Amino acid sequence: MRSSHSLDLLDVAFDGTQLVADAGLLLPATLAQHLGLKDIVEEYLDLGSAPGRANVGDKLLTLVLSALAGGDCIDDTGALRAGGTDRILGFSIKAASTLGTFLRSFRWGHVRQLDAVSRHLLARAWAAGAGPGDAPLTIDLDSTICETYGLHKEGALHHGYTKVRGYHPLLAVAAGTGDVLMARLREGRAATVRGAAHFLRETIGRVREAGAGGELTLRADSGFYAHAVVATCRAMDVRFSITARFHGRRLRNLIEAIPETAWTPIPYWIEGGADVAEIGYTPFAEEKDAKAVRLIVRRVRPKAGSQLALFTLYDYHPFITDRAGDMLTLEADHRRHAEIENAIRDLKYGMGLNHLPSGRFAANGAWLAVQVIAHNLARWTARLGLGAGIVTAKTLRRRFFGLPGRLTRSARRLTLHLPPDWPWAADVRAALERLRALPLLA
């Protein structure tokens, strides 16, 4: 006998034209409007005579808000066209077929125009209170592999150094906030350091232009251990902390010659702890402008029974730096470079960077730019609206962006009705009030 409360007796009808599936997108949409994102896109993005040249502001915003809602492919933008969602976003939502034409209209010069869009958007957000001001800022530089599976994607036909077929973009991220300062798509077989010096120079220029007035520091792993990267830092008055790479025996011999009394033990997650020591060192000694720097080394005993334990007594992790300060403090700070992986994970699994949808390289470059803008809007919504630090996209989507709602009209005014007893209702109200208090920029 069936219960009267059986789910089998529940009727379903798709007829709620006033319903809004992701009503919480009102928060990042409000921020985008106050930062003037649509105006920036229409000012700096010109697709010439390409088929997708019209209404570029609406098209890019559709892709950005879809990413914030959890969309990781072009077809997912169709969810924004359901019910009354378009009435809370402040722009015209475009169809998936239109957006595909839009992305395929990009050439590499147009992708660079999106770099200008993200540069101006960063400056406006930081001016609104999301930036570091005159406080020190650390820039984490890294690259990541975006795996692809088809054999017809430009720039992803060959396996890279990780033996994976895909793309190999460069990323610069602000430490402590997770803001993506700059990103650039590269083909999958690109070496980690390829183009890094020019990319770094442009990144430093844009953060200075955005209002970062304090000391800048670069943190990077051994993939960026190159004379050109260090030279760029020195030329632009940026401190650096870069993991050193072992070339031959010279560096290893210097480290192994450090006296036992020079090593300072530190707490460490591996049983037995670790030790840190420091010596002077001149990297890239063959270059005319070579200078001595601090070489700080962490040594760790390999785990008992591991293959590494068969061949060596210690595993060494050296990095070069020109920063002043306590050795142990600098070593701990350098290890925090690993936090950039959290931003990369959020780009891939919080936004849509894990899937690059087009066979055209420039279209995928534009897709990367869209994911970066969406990621930053999410971070700024948390910081400027919620008054919070780093909040992942998944948390924002569950608590705020995915909030269901219903629209009504009375006295020529729309009202968005949200569920009563929502656990984060007070946060939504406060965030909306703060974001609406920001000046409208155009």
C-alpha positions as CSV (number, residue, x, y, z in Angstrom):
1,M,0.0,0.0,0.0
2,R,1.4,3.4,-1.0
3,S,1.7,6.2,1.4
4,S,-0.1,9.5,0.6
5,H,3.3,11.2,1.0
6,S,5.0,9.1,-1.7
7,L,7.2,11.0,-4.1
8,D,5.5,9.1,-6.9
9,L,2.4,11.2,-6.3
10,L,4.2,14.5,-6.8
11,D,3.3,16.3,-10.0
12,V,6.1,18.2,-11.9
13,A,5.5,21.1,-14.3
14,F,8.1,23.4,-15.9
15,D,5.9,26.5,-15.9
16,G,7.3,28.8,-13.3
17,T,8.3,31.8,-15.4
18,Q,8.9,33.9,-12.3
19,L,11.3,31.4,-10.7
20,V,15.0,32.0,-10.5
21,A,17.3,29.0,-10.1
22,D,20.4,30.8,-9.2
23,A,19.1,34.0,-7.6
24,G,22.3,34.5,-5.6
25,L,24.0,35.4,-8.8
26,L,22.6,38.8,-8.0
27,L,25.6,39.4,-5.8
28,P,28.4,39.0,-8.4
29,A,26.2,40.5,-11.1
30,T,25.8,43.6,-8.9
31,L,29.6,43.8,-8.3
32,A,30.2,43.4,-12.1
33,Q,27.8,46.2,-12.8
34,H,29.3,48.6,-10.2
35,L,32.8,47.8,-11.5
36,G,31.6,48.6,-15.1
37,L,32.7,45.2,-16.5
38,K,30.3,45.4,-19.5
39,D,31.6,48.9,-20.4
40,I,35.2,47.8,-20.1
41,V,34.6,44.8,-22.5
42,E,32.8,47.0,-25.0
43,E,35.6,49.6,-24.9
44,Y,38.6,47.2,-25.3
45,L,37.3,44.2,-27.2
46,D,36.8,44.7,-30.9
47,L,36.4,41.6,-33.0
48,G,36.4,43.6,-36.3
49,S,34.2,42.1,-38.9
50,A,34.0,38.6,-37.3
51,P,30.6,37.0,-37.1
52,G,30.6,37.3,-33.3
53,R,31.4,41.0,-33.2
54,A,28.0,42.3,-31.9
55,N,27.1,42.7,-28.2
56,V,30.5,41.5,-26.9
57,G,29.7,42.8,-23.4
58,D,26.5,40.7,-23.1
59,K,28.2,37.6,-24.5
60,L,31.2,37.8,-22.2
61,L,29.1,38.4,-19.1
62,T,26.9,35.4,-20.1
63,L,30.0,33.2,-20.0
64,V,31.3,34.7,-16.8
65,L,28.0,34.3,-14.9
66,S,27.5,30.8,-16.2
67,A,31.0,29.9,-14.8
68,L,30.0,31.4,-11.5
69,A,26.8,29.3,-11.5
70,G,28.9,26.1,-12.1
71,G,28.8,25.9,-15.9
72,D,31.9,24.3,-17.4
73,C,30.9,24.2,-21.0
74,I,29.2,26.5,-23.5
75,D,25.9,24.6,-23.4
76,D,25.6,25.2,-19.7
77,T,24.9,28.9,-20.3
78,G,21.3,27.8,-21.3
79,A,20.5,27.4,-17.6
80,L,20.7,31.2,-17.2
81,R,17.9,31.6,-19.8
82,A,15.4,29.6,-17.8
83,G,12.6,31.2,-15.7
84,G,13.3,34.8,-14.6
85,T,17.0,34.6,-14.1
86,D,17.8,37.1,-16.9
87,R,15.8,39.8,-15.0
88,I,18.2,39.8,-12.0
89,L,21.5,39.9,-13.9
90,G,21.3,43.2,-15.6
91,F,22.2,42.2,-19.1
92,S,20.9,40.3,-22.1
93,I,21.7,36.6,-21.8
94,K,22.9,35.1,-25.1
95,A,22.2,31.6,-26.5
96,A,24.8,28.9,-26.5
97,S,25.1,28.8,-30.3
98,T,25.7,32.6,-30.3
99,L,28.4,32.2,-27.7
100,G,30.1,29.4,-29.7
101,T,30.3,31.8,-32.7
102,F,31.6,34.5,-30.4
103,L,34.5,32.4,-29.1
104,R,35.4,31.1,-32.5
105,S,35.7,34.7,-33.7
106,F,38.7,35.3,-31.5
107,R,42.2,35.6,-32.8
108,W,45.3,36.0,-30.6
109,G,45.1,39.8,-30.8
110,H,41.6,39.7,-29.4
111,V,42.7,37.5,-26.5
112,R,45.3,40.2,-25.7
113,Q,42.4,42.7,-25.7
114,L,40.8,40.6,-23.0
115,D,44.1,41.0,-21.1
116,A,43.4,44.7,-21.2
117,V,39.9,44.0,-19.9
118,S,41.2,42.0,-16.9
119,R,43.8,44.6,-16.2
120,H,41.3,47.5,-15.9
121,L,38.9,45.3,-14.0
122,L,41.6,44.5,-11.5
123,A,42.5,48.2,-11.0
124,R,38.8,49.1,-10.4
125,A,38.3,46.2,-7.9
126,W,41.4,47.1,-6.0
127,A,40.5,50.8,-6.0
128,A,37.1,49.7,-4.5
129,G,38.9,48.1,-1.5
130,A,39.9,44.7,-2.7
131,G,43.6,45.5,-3.2
132,P,46.7,45.6,-1.0
133,G,47.1,49.3,-1.1
134,D,50.6,50.2,0.2
135,A,51.0,46.9,2.0
136,P,53.6,44.4,0.7
137,L,52.4,42.0,-2.0
138,T,53.7,38.6,-2.9
139,I,53.2,37.3,-6.4
140,D,53.1,33.5,-6.8
141,L,54.1,32.4,-10.3
142,D,53.3,29.0,-11.6
143,S,52.0,26.9,-14.5
144,T,49.5,24.1,-14.8
145,I,48.5,21.4,-17.2
146,C,44.9,21.5,-18.6
147,E,44.4,18.1,-20.0
148,T,42.6,17.6,-23.3
149,Y,41.5,14.4,-25.0
150,G,40.7,15.2,-28.6
151,L,43.3,15.2,-31.4
152,H,42.0,18.3,-33.1
153,K,42.8,21.0,-30.6
154,E,45.3,23.6,-31.8
155,G,48.3,23.8,-29.4
156,A,47.4,20.6,-27.7
157,L,48.4,18.0,-30.3
158,H,51.6,16.9,-28.5
159,H,52.4,15.6,-25.1
160,G,54.2,18.0,-22.7
161,Y,56.9,17.3,-20.2
162,T,54.4,15.5,-17.9
163,K,53.5,13.1,-20.7
164,V,50.0,14.5,-20.8
165,R,48.3,16.0,-23.8
166,G,46.8,19.4,-23.1
167,Y,47.6,23.1,-22.6
168,H,50.2,24.6,-20.3
169,P,49.1,28.1,-19.2
170,L,51.1,30.5,-17.0
171,L,49.4,32.0,-13.9
172,A,50.3,34.8,-11.5
173,V,48.3,34.8,-8.3
174,A,48.3,37.3,-5.3
175,A,49.3,35.4,-2.2
176,G,46.8,35.6,0.7
177,T,43.8,36.5,-1.5
178,G,44.0,34.1,-4.5
179,D,43.3,36.9,-7.0
180,V,44.6,35.8,-10.4
181,L,46.7,38.8,-11.5
182,M,47.3,37.5,-15.0
183,A,47.0,34.3,-17.0
184,R,48.2,33.3,-20.5
185,L,47.5,30.2,-22.5
186,R,50.4,28.3,-24.0
187,E,50.7,25.2,-26.1
188,G,51.0,21.9,-24.1
189,R,54.6,21.2,-25.0
190,A,55.8,24.7,-23.9
191,A,58.6,24.5,-21.3
192,T,57.6,25.9,-17.9
193,V,59.9,28.9,-18.2
194,R,59.0,29.8,-21.7
195,G,57.8,33.4,-21.9
196,A,58.0,33.7,-18.1
197,A,60.2,36.8,-18.0
198,H,57.9,38.8,-20.3
199,F,54.8,37.5,-18.5
200,L,56.3,38.5,-15.2
201,R,57.2,42.0,-16.5
202,E,53.6,42.5,-17.6
203,T,52.2,41.2,-14.4
204,I,54.4,43.6,-12.3
205,G,53.3,46.5,-14.5
206,R,49.6,45.7,-14.1
207,V,49.7,45.4,-10.3
208,R,51.6,48.7,-10.0
209,E,49.1,50.3,-12.3
210,A,46.3,48.8,-10.2
211,G,47.6,50.6,-7.1
212,A,49.9,48.1,-5.4
213,G,52.3,50.6,-3.7
214,G,54.2,48.4,-1.3
215,E,57.1,46.1,-1.7
216,L,56.6,43.3,-4.3
217,T,58.0,39.8,-3.9
218,L,58.0,37.0,-6.4
219,R,57.8,33.4,-5.3
220,A,58.3,30.6,-7.8
221,D,59.3,26.9,-8.0
222,S,62.4,25.5,-9.8
223,G,60.6,25.6,-13.2
224,F,61.3,29.4,-13.1
225,Y,64.9,29.2,-12.0
226,A,66.3,31.2,-14.9
227,H,68.5,34.2,-15.3
228,A,65.9,36.0,-17.3
229,V,63.4,35.8,-14.5
230,V,65.9,37.0,-11.9
231,A,67.0,39.8,-14.2
232,T,63.4,40.9,-14.6
233,C,62.9,41.1,-10.9
234,R,66.0,43.1,-10.4
235,A,65.2,45.5,-13.2
236,M,61.7,46.2,-11.8
237,D,62.8,46.4,-8.2
238,V,61.0,43.2,-7.1
239,R,62.4,40.9,-4.4
240,F,62.5,37.2,-5.3
241,S,62.3,33.8,-3.7
242,I,62.9,31.0,-6.3
243,T,63.6,27.3,-5.8
244,A,67.0,26.5,-7.1
245,R,67.5,23.7,-9.6
246,F,70.4,21.2,-9.4
247,H,72.6,21.4,-12.5
248,G,75.4,18.8,-12.1
249,R,77.1,18.5,-8.8
250,R,78.3,22.0,-8.1
251,L,75.3,23.2,-6.0
252,R,74.8,19.8,-4.3
253,N,78.5,19.8,-3.3
254,L,78.2,23.3,-1.7
255,I,75.2,22.2,0.3
256,E,76.7,18.9,1.5
257,A,79.8,20.9,2.6
258,I,77.7,23.0,5.1
259,P,78.9,22.1,8.6
260,E,76.5,20.2,10.8
261,T,76.5,23.0,13.4
262,A,75.0,25.4,10.8
263,W,71.7,23.4,10.5
264,T,68.8,24.6,12.6
265,P,66.0,22.1,13.2
266,I,62.4,23.1,12.5
267,P,59.0,21.4,13.1
268,Y,57.9,19.5,10.0
269,W,55.1,17.2,8.9
270,I,57.4,14.3,8.2
271,E,58.5,12.2,11.1
272,G,62.0,13.3,12.2
273,G,61.4,17.0,11.3
274,A,63.7,19.0,9.0
275,D,66.7,21.3,9.2
276,V,67.4,24.7,7.6
277,A,70.8,26.3,6.8
278,E,72.0,29.3,4.8
279,I,75.1,30.1,2.7
280,G,76.1,32.7,0.1
281,Y,75.7,31.7,-3.5
282,T,76.1,33.2,-7.0
283,P,73.5,31.7,-9.4
284,F,74.0,32.0,-13.1
285,A,77.7,32.8,-12.5
286,E,78.4,32.6,-16.2
287,E,76.3,35.8,-16.8
288,K,77.9,39.2,-16.8
289,D,75.5,40.6,-14.3
290,A,75.7,37.7,-11.8
291,K,75.4,38.7,-8.2
292,A,75.7,36.8,-4.9
293,V,72.4,36.0,-3.1
294,R,71.2,34.1,-0.1
295,L,70.8,30.4,-0.6
296,I,68.5,28.9,2.0
297,V,68.3,25.1,2.2
298,R,65.8,22.8,3.9
299,R,67.0,19.2,4.3
300,V,64.7,16.3,5.0
301,R,65.5,12.7,5.8
302,P,63.8,10.4,3.2
303,K,61.1,8.1,4.7
304,A,62.5,4.8,5.9
305,G,62.1,2.1,3.3
306,S,61.6,4.6,0.4
307,Q,63.7,4.3,-2.8
308,L,65.3,7.7,-2.1
309,A,66.6,6.4,1.3
310,L,68.6,3.8,-0.6
311,F,70.7,6.5,-2.4
312,T,70.9,9.5,-0.1
313,L,71.0,10.6,3.5
314,Y,69.1,13.8,3.0
315,D,66.7,15.3,0.4
316,Y,67.6,19.0,-0.2
317,H,65.2,21.8,-1.1
318,P,67.3,25.0,-1.8
319,F,66.0,28.4,-2.9
320,I,67.7,31.7,-3.8
321,T,66.5,35.0,-2.4
322,D,67.6,38.6,-2.2
323,R,65.2,39.4,0.7
324,A,66.3,40.6,4.0
325,G,65.0,38.9,7.2
326,D,65.3,36.0,9.4
327,M,66.3,32.7,7.7
328,L,63.6,30.6,9.3
329,T,60.9,33.2,8.5
330,L,61.9,33.4,4.9
331,E,62.0,29.6,4.6
332,A,58.5,29.2,6.0
333,D,57.3,31.9,3.7
334,H,58.8,30.3,0.6
335,R,57.0,27.0,1.4
336,R,53.7,29.0,1.4
337,H,54.2,29.3,-2.4
338,A,52.3,26.0,-2.5
339,E,49.1,27.9,-1.7
340,I,48.9,28.9,-5.4
341,E,47.6,25.3,-6.0
342,N,44.4,26.2,-4.2
343,A,43.7,29.0,-6.7
344,I,44.5,26.7,-9.6
345,R,42.2,24.0,-8.1
346,D,39.4,26.6,-7.8
347,L,40.0,27.7,-11.4
348,K,39.7,24.1,-12.6
349,Y,37.0,22.6,-10.4
350,G,35.3,25.7,-9.1
351,M,35.1,27.4,-12.5
352,G,35.5,25.8,-15.9
353,L,39.2,25.7,-16.6
354,N,39.3,21.9,-16.5
355,H,37.5,21.9,-19.8
356,L,38.7,24.0,-22.8
357,P,35.9,23.6,-25.2
358,S,37.2,24.7,-28.6
359,G,39.5,23.2,-31.2
360,R,40.8,26.8,-31.8
361,F,43.7,28.0,-29.7
362,A,42.5,31.6,-29.5
363,A,39.0,30.5,-28.5
364,N,40.5,28.6,-25.6
365,G,42.6,31.6,-24.7
366,A,39.4,33.6,-24.5
367,W,37.9,30.8,-22.4
368,L,40.8,31.0,-20.0
369,A,40.3,34.8,-19.7
370,V,36.6,34.2,-18.9
371,Q,37.4,31.8,-16.1
372,V,39.9,34.2,-14.6
373,I,37.4,37.0,-14.6
374,A,34.7,34.8,-13.0
375,H,37.2,33.5,-10.4
376,N,38.2,37.0,-9.4
377,L,34.6,38.2,-9.2
378,A,33.9,35.4,-6.8
379,R,36.9,36.3,-4.7
380,W,36.0,40.0,-4.7
381,T,32.3,39.2,-3.9
382,A,33.5,37.4,-0.8
383,R,36.0,40.1,0.2
384,L,34.0,43.3,-0.6
385,G,30.5,41.9,0.0
386,L,30.8,39.3,2.7
387,G,33.9,40.8,4.4
388,A,35.5,37.4,4.3
389,G,38.9,36.2,3.3
390,I,39.4,33.3,0.9
391,V,36.1,31.5,0.2
392,T,36.1,28.7,-2.4
393,A,33.8,28.8,-5.4
394,K,32.1,25.7,-4.2
395,T,31.2,27.3,-0.8
396,L,30.0,30.5,-2.4
397,R,27.9,28.6,-4.9
398,R,26.3,26.4,-2.2
399,R,25.5,29.2,0.3
400,F,24.9,32.2,-1.9
401,F,25.0,31.9,-5.8
402,G,22.7,28.8,-6.0
403,L,20.0,30.4,-3.8
404,P,16.6,29.8,-5.4
405,G,14.1,32.7,-5.7
406,R,10.9,34.0,-7.1
407,L,10.1,37.3,-8.8
408,T,7.0,39.4,-8.3
409,R,6.1,42.9,-9.6
410,S,4.1,45.5,-7.6
411,A,3.9,49.2,-8.1
412,R,6.3,48.9,-11.1
413,R,9.0,47.5,-8.9
414,L,10.4,44.0,-8.9
415,T,10.8,42.0,-5.7
416,L,13.0,38.9,-5.4
417,H,11.6,36.5,-2.9
418,L,14.1,34.1,-1.3
419,P,13.5,31.1,1.0
420,P,12.7,31.9,4.6
421,D,15.1,30.5,7.3
422,W,18.0,30.3,4.8
423,P,21.0,29.8,7.1
424,W,23.0,32.6,5.4
425,A,20.2,35.1,4.8
426,A,21.8,37.8,6.9
427,D,25.1,37.4,5.0
428,V,23.2,37.8,1.7
429,R,21.5,41.0,2.8
430,A,24.7,42.5,4.2
431,A,26.7,41.6,1.1
432,L,24.1,43.1,-1.2
433,E,24.0,46.3,0.8
434,R,27.8,46.6,0.8
435,L,28.1,45.9,-3.0
436,R,25.4,48.4,-3.8
437,A,27.2,51.0,-1.8
438,L,30.2,50.8,-4.1
439,P,30.4,53.7,-6.7
440,L,29.0,52.9,-10.1
441,L,31.9,53.0,-12.6
442,A,31.5,53.5,-16.3
